[in-house]
Amino acid sequence: MVRYSPTRKLILAALSDNKLSLRDIVKATKLTGSAINNALLLC
């Protein structure tokens, strides 16, 4: 079973909502774009 980190859940929720762009997520989470991409790739 896959365990999602809270950050990953937040990112996925924000992306699925389609109201936040990746840039907004970067601002909200204080993460770099590459860190967010890595979080999305990790399963």
N, C-alpha and C positions, 0 to 999 in steps of 0.2 A: 504494500500500500504506500502510496506517495504521500509524503508529509510536506506541506507547504509552509514556508516561513510567513510570518505576518506581513513582511514587506512584499513578498510575492503575491499574497492575497490582495493586498492594497493595490498593487500595480495591475493585476488582472481585473480587479473590480473597476478600477479607473478606466482601463482600456475598453472594457466591455460596455461601460457606460457611454462611451463616445463623446463625453463632454469635456474630458481632459485630454490634452495632447501629451506626447512624451515629454515635451518641454515643461509643461505644468507639473508633471510627475517628478521631474528632476528638481524643480523648485520645492515641491512639497516634501520630498523625501531627502533632500540634500545629497542625493546620490548622483554620480556621473552617469551619462547615458550608457556607457559601456557596462557599468555595474548593474544598471537596470536590465540591459540586454542579457547579461550573464544570469541574472535572477530569473528571467523568463525562460532561458535555455535549460536551466537546472530543473530536473524533474525528480 
